[in-house]
């Protein structure tokens, strides 16, 4: 009989969804791996650290695992930046050219190291900062998540003070706040250009709480980012789950320049509340800031120039954004495949990723082919083992359907000989709400 090893000690919701998805299969669920593998078929659907990756590699015909062993090119911000930069030098017309903020990565332990970097790997960034003080930049740790360590700056001096602040946290951990990091523990950072023109909507226009509904004359634009779930299976198919989440900032949007306290002596002291849309930093709001992208159809657009402001966000706009997201991540996976040292898809593995996008709004925007592109998707980051519990109870149903879809496209075909319900000649049916973004046979390291 087939066996499924399921272990999510710090993510009980994920564990319950996994077990529910497996309930339709004749598999025996175990919570610890046996010393020797005696099962004819074994599924390891668990956290990355709990998986026996050596077993996955040694038994490709009998072991299926819920994570690729090597995928740093996707999930580490500094590796992803290098991966995309390398790809764009060889593929000048790639959609990634317009879909990824310009990024610099750096390894730093002390603020004083910046002096040398400005004349070396950050030389071109330093020139831009010196020539245009109106441009803002965003600093992110390469290996942190949930909004940790994010800071905004528009000068060399403010970046220096940010790293000095992180040094102080390293010396006195009692000072750490919700977004602080200890620089001595997180030396890898990325600097990205700040997207100055995000699409703005008012989440209260679609509030489930009638008392919170805003009439059109009182609407206030909030920044939001999109969280889309993608499933990679084998070597390699990539699926996009089209029930996309929109995660809103707690307060109305204001540009960093207008939001800066001119009386504050600390150059890097910017109120991040209008800019951070991560639900991990807004636990006190409950589910107020979480919507399905499809639910926002008909909302008034509160960004752009005077001709755009007040127009309605249409189903066509939403579909265009979803198509862009699928194309952008498919191209990102192609870029990762060209870095086999840091991404090696396995035929007997699959993985769920939570991918964050921002949408910029430019009424005069054009895509790489010269066609009008008012809303441009920007890839922010790719997260393994995404924190799905932050979706909230109201939208729990979309998670149930997502995990059942993963079972159908990634797990059922592997067990087809055991369960006897899928003929080897059948063409797998893509479940509802999954879109095929990439279907590519990979050969070489990690492929077949």
C-alpha positions as CSV (number, residue, x, y, z in Angstrom):
1,X,0.0,0.0,0.0
2,X,1.2,3.5,-0.8
3,X,2.4,5.6,2.2
4,X,2.3,9.4,2.7
5,X,4.7,11.1,5.2
6,X,3.0,14.3,6.4
7,X,4.8,16.6,8.8
8,X,4.1,20.4,9.3
9,X,4.8,21.0,13.0
10,X,4.6,24.8,12.8
11,X,1.9,25.0,10.2
12,X,-1.2,23.1,11.4
13,X,-3.4,24.6,8.7
14,X,-1.2,23.4,5.9
15,X,-1.1,19.9,7.5
16,X,-4.9,19.8,7.7
17,X,-5.2,20.8,4.1
18,X,-2.6,18.2,3.0
19,X,-4.5,15.4,4.9
20,X,-7.8,16.5,3.4
21,X,-6.4,16.5,-0.1
22,X,-5.1,12.9,0.5
23,X,-8.3,11.7,1.9
24,X,-9.6,10.5,-1.5
25,X,-6.5,8.3,-2.1
26,X,-5.9,4.9,-0.6
27,X,-2.7,5.9,1.2
28,X,-1.5,5.3,4.7
29,X,-0.5,8.6,6.4
30,X,2.6,8.5,8.7
31,X,4.1,11.2,10.8
32,X,7.7,10.1,10.8
33,X,9.9,8.4,8.2
34,X,10.8,4.8,8.8
35,X,14.5,3.9,9.2
36,X,14.3,1.9,5.9
37,X,11.9,2.6,3.1
38,X,9.9,-0.6,2.4
39,X,6.8,0.9,0.8
40,X,6.2,0.4,-3.0
41,X,5.3,4.1,-3.2
42,X,6.2,6.9,-0.8
43,X,4.9,10.5,-0.8
44,X,6.8,13.0,1.3
45,X,4.5,16.0,1.6
46,X,6.1,18.0,4.4
47,X,8.3,20.8,5.3
48,X,11.6,21.1,3.4
49,X,13.7,20.2,6.4
50,X,11.7,17.1,7.2
51,X,12.1,15.6,3.7
52,X,14.7,12.9,3.2
53,X,16.2,14.5,0.0
54,X,18.7,11.7,-0.4
55,X,15.9,9.2,-0.5
56,X,14.2,11.3,-3.2
57,X,17.3,11.2,-5.4
58,X,18.0,7.5,-4.8
59,X,14.5,6.3,-5.6
60,X,13.0,8.4,-8.4
61,X,10.5,5.7,-9.4
62,X,9.1,5.1,-5.9
63,X,9.5,8.4,-3.9
64,X,7.7,11.7,-4.6
65,X,8.5,14.8,-2.6
66,X,6.9,18.1,-2.1
67,X,10.0,20.2,-2.6
68,X,12.8,20.4,-5.0
69,X,16.1,20.0,-3.3
70,X,17.9,22.8,-5.0
71,X,15.9,26.0,-5.8
72,X,17.8,29.0,-4.4
73,X,17.7,30.7,-7.8
74,X,14.0,31.2,-7.1
75,X,13.4,31.7,-3.4
76,X,16.4,33.7,-2.3
77,X,16.1,37.4,-3.3
78,X,19.8,37.9,-4.1
79,X,20.0,34.7,-6.1
80,X,16.8,35.6,-8.0
81,X,18.2,39.0,-8.8
82,X,21.4,37.5,-10.2
83,X,19.5,34.8,-12.1
84,X,17.2,37.3,-13.8
85,X,20.1,39.7,-14.6
86,X,22.1,36.9,-16.2
87,X,19.0,35.8,-18.2
88,X,18.3,39.4,-19.5
89,X,21.8,39.8,-20.8
90,X,21.1,36.9,-23.1
91,X,17.4,37.5,-23.8
92,X,17.0,41.2,-24.4
93,X,13.4,41.0,-25.4
94,X,12.2,38.9,-22.5
95,X,9.0,40.0,-20.7
96,X,11.2,40.2,-17.5
97,X,12.7,43.4,-18.9
98,X,9.6,45.4,-17.8
99,X,8.4,43.0,-15.1
100,X,11.2,43.1,-12.6
101,X,12.3,46.2,-10.7
102,X,16.0,47.0,-11.2
103,X,17.9,45.3,-8.5
104,X,21.4,45.4,-6.9
105,X,22.5,42.8,-4.4
106,X,25.2,43.3,-1.8
107,X,26.8,41.4,1.1
108,X,27.5,43.7,4.0
109,X,28.2,43.2,7.8
110,X,28.9,46.9,8.8
111,X,27.6,50.2,7.6
112,X,31.1,51.5,7.0
113,X,31.6,49.0,4.2
114,X,29.3,51.1,2.0
115,X,32.1,53.6,1.4
116,X,34.0,51.1,-0.7
117,X,30.8,49.7,-2.4
118,X,29.8,53.1,-3.8
119,X,33.0,53.0,-5.9
120,X,32.6,49.3,-6.8
121,X,29.5,47.2,-7.2
122,X,27.1,50.0,-6.3
123,X,28.8,52.6,-8.5
124,X,26.0,53.0,-11.0
125,X,23.3,53.0,-8.3
126,X,25.3,55.7,-6.4
127,X,25.4,57.9,-9.6
128,X,21.6,57.6,-9.9
129,X,21.1,58.5,-6.2
130,X,23.3,61.5,-6.5
131,X,21.7,62.8,-9.7
132,X,18.0,62.3,-8.7
133,X,16.9,62.8,-5.1
134,X,13.3,62.3,-6.0
135,X,13.8,58.6,-6.8
136,X,13.3,56.2,-3.9
137,X,14.8,52.8,-3.3
138,X,13.8,49.8,-1.2
139,X,16.1,47.7,0.9
140,X,15.3,44.0,1.6
141,X,17.2,41.3,3.3
142,X,18.0,38.5,0.8
143,X,16.8,35.7,3.1
144,X,14.1,37.2,5.3
145,X,10.4,37.2,4.8
146,X,7.1,38.6,6.3
147,X,8.3,42.2,5.8
148,X,11.4,41.9,8.0
149,X,14.2,44.4,7.4
150,X,12.4,46.4,4.7
151,X,13.4,50.1,4.5
152,X,13.0,53.0,2.1
153,X,15.7,55.5,1.3
154,X,16.5,58.2,-1.2
155,X,20.1,59.1,-0.4
156,X,23.5,57.5,0.5
157,X,23.3,59.0,3.9
158,X,19.9,57.5,4.7
159,X,21.1,54.0,3.6
160,X,24.1,54.4,5.9
161,X,21.9,55.3,8.8
162,X,19.7,52.3,8.1
163,X,22.6,49.9,8.4
164,X,23.9,51.7,11.5
165,X,20.4,51.1,13.0
166,X,20.7,47.4,12.1
167,X,24.2,47.3,13.8
168,X,22.6,48.7,17.0
169,X,20.0,46.0,16.9
170,X,22.9,43.5,16.7
171,X,24.3,44.8,19.9
172,X,21.1,45.2,21.8
173,X,18.4,42.7,20.7
174,X,15.9,44.3,23.1
175,X,15.6,47.2,20.6
176,X,14.2,45.0,17.8
177,X,10.8,46.0,16.5
178,X,8.4,44.2,14.1
179,X,10.5,44.9,11.0
180,X,14.1,45.0,12.4
181,X,16.8,42.6,11.5
182,X,20.3,41.8,12.9
183,X,22.8,42.6,10.2
184,X,25.4,40.2,11.6
185,X,22.9,37.4,11.0
186,X,21.6,38.5,7.6
187,X,24.5,39.8,5.5
188,X,22.8,39.5,2.1
189,X,20.6,42.3,1.0
190,X,19.0,43.5,-2.2
191,X,18.3,47.1,-3.2
192,X,15.4,47.6,-5.7
193,X,14.0,50.7,-7.3
194,X,10.8,51.7,-5.6
195,X,7.8,51.6,-7.9
196,X,6.4,55.1,-7.6
197,X,3.0,54.6,-9.3
198,X,1.2,51.6,-7.9
199,X,-2.5,51.0,-8.8
200,X,-4.6,52.3,-5.9
201,X,-8.0,51.0,-4.8
202,X,-10.1,51.4,-1.7
203,X,-10.7,47.9,0.0
204,X,-13.6,49.4,1.9
205,X,-15.5,49.8,-1.4
206,X,-15.8,46.0,-1.3
207,X,-15.9,45.5,2.5
208,X,-18.0,42.7,3.9
209,X,-18.8,44.9,6.9
210,X,-21.6,47.2,5.7
211,X,-20.6,49.8,8.3
212,X,-17.1,50.0,6.6
213,X,-18.4,50.6,3.1
214,X,-17.1,53.9,1.6
215,X,-19.4,55.8,-0.8
216,X,-17.6,57.0,-4.0
217,X,-17.0,60.5,-2.8
218,X,-15.1,59.2,0.3
219,X,-12.8,56.7,-1.3
220,X,-9.2,56.7,-0.4
221,X,-6.5,54.9,-2.5
222,X,-4.6,52.1,-0.8
223,X,-1.6,50.3,-2.1
224,X,-1.8,46.5,-2.4
225,X,0.2,43.6,-3.7
226,X,-1.0,40.4,-5.3
227,X,-0.2,36.9,-3.9
228,X,-0.6,34.2,-6.5
229,X,0.0,30.5,-5.8
230,X,2.0,28.6,-8.4
231,X,2.5,24.8,-8.5
232,X,5.7,23.4,-10.1
233,X,5.5,19.7,-10.9
234,X,8.2,17.4,-12.2
235,X,10.7,18.6,-14.7
236,X,8.9,20.6,-15.5
237,X,5.3,21.8,-15.6
238,X,4.2,25.1,-14.0
239,X,0.6,25.9,-13.0
240,X,-0.9,29.1,-11.8
241,X,-3.8,29.1,-9.4
242,X,-6.0,31.8,-10.8
243,X,-7.8,32.7,-7.5
244,X,-5.3,35.5,-6.7
245,X,-5.2,37.4,-3.4
246,X,-5.0,41.2,-3.1
247,X,-3.3,42.2,0.2
248,X,-3.9,45.9,1.2
249,X,-1.9,48.3,3.3
250,X,-3.6,49.4,6.5
251,X,-3.8,53.1,5.7
252,X,-4.2,55.2,2.5
253,X,-1.2,55.5,0.2
254,X,1.1,58.5,0.4
255,X,4.4,58.9,-1.5
256,X,7.6,58.4,0.5
257,X,8.5,62.1,-0.1
258,X,5.2,63.4,1.3
259,X,5.2,60.8,4.1
260,X,8.7,61.7,5.4
261,X,8.9,63.7,8.7
262,X,11.1,66.6,7.8
263,X,11.6,67.3,11.5
264,X,13.1,63.9,12.1
265,X,16.9,63.9,12.2
266,X,17.2,60.2,11.1
267,X,17.4,60.2,7.2
268,X,16.1,56.7,7.0
269,X,13.1,57.2,9.3
270,X,10.1,56.7,7.0
271,X,6.6,55.7,8.0
272,X,6.3,52.3,6.3
273,X,2.6,51.8,7.1
274,X,1.2,53.1,3.7
275,X,3.8,51.0,1.8
276,X,3.9,47.6,3.6
277,X,1.1,45.3,2.5
278,X,2.3,42.2,4.2
279,X,-0.4,40.6,6.3
280,X,2.2,39.4,8.8
281,X,2.6,43.0,9.9
282,X,-1.2,43.6,10.2
283,X,-2.4,40.8,12.3
284,X,-4.6,43.2,14.4
285,X,-6.6,43.9,11.2
286,X,-7.8,40.4,10.9
287,X,-9.1,39.7,7.3
288,X,-10.0,43.3,6.5
289,X,-7.1,43.8,4.1
290,X,-7.4,40.5,2.3
291,X,-9.5,40.2,-0.8
292,X,-9.7,38.1,-3.9
293,X,-8.5,40.0,-7.0
294,X,-11.8,39.1,-8.7
295,X,-13.8,40.7,-5.9
296,X,-12.3,44.1,-6.8
297,X,-14.0,44.2,-10.2
298,X,-16.0,47.4,-10.4
299,X,-13.9,49.3,-7.8
300,X,-12.9,52.9,-8.7
301,X,-9.3,53.4,-9.7
302,X,-7.8,56.0,-7.5
303,X,-4.3,56.2,-9.1
304,X,-3.0,57.6,-12.4
305,X,-3.7,61.0,-14.0
306,X,-6.9,62.9,-14.0
307,X,-8.3,61.0,-17.0
308,X,-7.8,57.6,-15.4
309,X,-8.8,58.4,-11.8
310,X,-12.4,57.4,-11.1
311,X,-12.6,54.8,-13.9
312,X,-13.7,51.3,-12.9
313,X,-11.4,48.3,-12.5
314,X,-12.8,45.9,-15.0
315,X,-12.8,42.1,-15.4
316,X,-10.7,42.7,-18.5
317,X,-8.1,44.5,-16.4
318,X,-8.1,41.6,-14.0
319,X,-7.7,39.0,-16.7
320,X,-4.9,41.0,-18.3
321,X,-3.1,41.1,-15.0
322,X,-3.5,37.3,-14.5
323,X,-2.1,36.6,-17.9
324,X,0.9,38.8,-17.2
325,X,1.6,37.0,-13.9
326,X,1.6,33.6,-15.6
327,X,3.9,34.8,-18.4
328,X,6.3,36.5,-16.0
329,X,6.7,33.5,-13.7
330,X,7.0,31.1,-16.6
331,X,9.9,33.3,-17.9
332,X,11.4,33.4,-14.4
333,X,11.5,29.6,-14.3
334,X,13.1,29.6,-17.7
335,X,15.7,31.9,-16.3
336,X,16.3,29.6,-13.3
337,X,16.7,26.6,-15.6
338,X,19.7,28.4,-17.1
339,X,21.3,28.3,-13.7
340,X,21.4,24.6,-13.0
341,X,23.7,25.0,-10.0
342,X,21.0,26.8,-8.1
343,X,17.8,25.3,-9.6
344,X,17.4,21.6,-10.3
345,X,13.8,20.4,-11.0
346,X,13.3,16.7,-10.3
347,X,10.8,14.5,-12.2
348,X,9.7,13.0,-8.8
349,X,9.1,16.3,-7.0
350,X,6.7,19.1,-6.9
351,X,6.4,22.4,-5.0
352,X,3.9,25.1,-4.0
353,X,5.2,28.7,-4.2
354,X,3.5,31.9,-3.0
355,X,4.5,34.6,-5.5
356,X,4.2,38.3,-4.8
357,X,3.5,40.9,-7.5
358,X,3.0,44.6,-7.5
359,X,0.9,46.3,-10.3
360,X,2.1,49.7,-11.5
361,X,-0.3,52.1,-13.2
362,X,0.7,54.2,-16.1
363,X,-1.9,55.5,-18.5
364,X,0.8,56.0,-21.2
365,X,2.5,52.7,-20.6
366,X,3.6,50.3,-23.3
367,X,4.7,46.7,-23.2
368,X,7.9,45.4,-24.9
369,X,6.0,45.1,-28.2
370,X,4.9,48.7,-28.2
371,X,1.3,47.8,-27.2
372,X,-0.7,49.8,-24.6
373,X,-0.1,48.4,-21.1
374,X,-1.8,50.6,-18.5
375,X,-1.2,48.0,-15.8
376,X,2.2,46.4,-15.6
377,X,2.9,43.5,-13.3
378,X,6.1,43.7,-11.3
379,X,7.6,40.5,-9.8
380,X,8.6,41.1,-6.2
381,X,9.6,37.7,-4.7
382,X,8.9,34.0,-4.7
383,X,8.3,32.2,-1.4
384,X,8.5,28.5,-0.6
385,X,6.3,27.1,2.0
386,X,4.1,30.2,1.9
387,X,2.3,31.3,5.0
388,X,-1.2,30.4,3.8
389,X,-2.7,30.8,7.3
390,X,-2.7,34.5,6.7
391,X,-5.3,34.1,4.0
392,X,-8.0,34.1,6.7
393,X,-11.0,32.0,7.5
394,X,-13.3,33.7,4.9
395,X,-11.2,32.5,2.0
396,X,-10.3,29.1,3.5
397,X,-12.3,27.4,0.7
398,X,-9.8,28.6,-2.0
399,X,-7.0,26.9,-0.1
400,X,-8.9,23.6,0.1
401,X,-9.5,23.7,-3.6
402,X,-5.8,24.6,-4.2
403,X,-4.5,21.6,-2.3
404,X,-6.9,19.2,-4.0
405,X,-5.7,20.6,-7.3
406,X,-2.1,19.9,-6.3
407,X,-3.1,16.3,-5.5
408,X,-4.7,15.9,-8.9
409,X,-1.8,17.3,-11.1
410,X,1.2,16.3,-9.0
411,X,0.4,13.3,-6.9
412,X,-2.4,11.3,-8.5
413,X,-0.3,10.6,-11.7
414,X,2.5,9.3,-9.5
415,X,0.2,6.9,-7.7
416,X,-1.8,5.8,-10.7
417,X,-0.5,2.3,-10.8
418,X,-1.2,1.9,-7.1
419,X,-4.8,3.3,-7.0
420,X,-5.8,1.9,-10.4
421,X,-7.9,4.9,-11.2
422,X,-5.8,6.6,-13.9
423,X,-4.9,4.8,-17.1
424,X,-1.3,5.3,-18.3
425,X,-2.8,6.3,-21.6
426,X,-5.0,9.1,-20.2
427,X,-4.1,12.7,-20.7
428,X,-4.3,14.4,-17.3
429,X,-7.1,16.9,-17.0
430,X,-6.0,20.3,-15.5
431,X,-8.3,21.1,-12.6
432,X,-10.5,24.1,-12.5
433,X,-8.7,27.3,-11.5
434,X,-5.3,26.0,-12.5
435,X,-3.7,27.4,-15.7
436,X,-0.7,25.8,-17.4
437,X,2.0,28.4,-17.7
438,X,5.0,26.3,-18.7
439,X,5.3,22.7,-20.0
440,X,9.0,21.9,-20.7
441,X,11.0,18.7,-20.7
442,X,14.2,19.4,-18.8
443,X,17.3,17.4,-19.5
444,X,20.6,17.5,-17.7
445,X,21.2,18.1,-14.0
446,X,18.0,17.6,-12.1
447,X,16.0,16.6,-15.2
448,X,15.8,13.4,-17.1
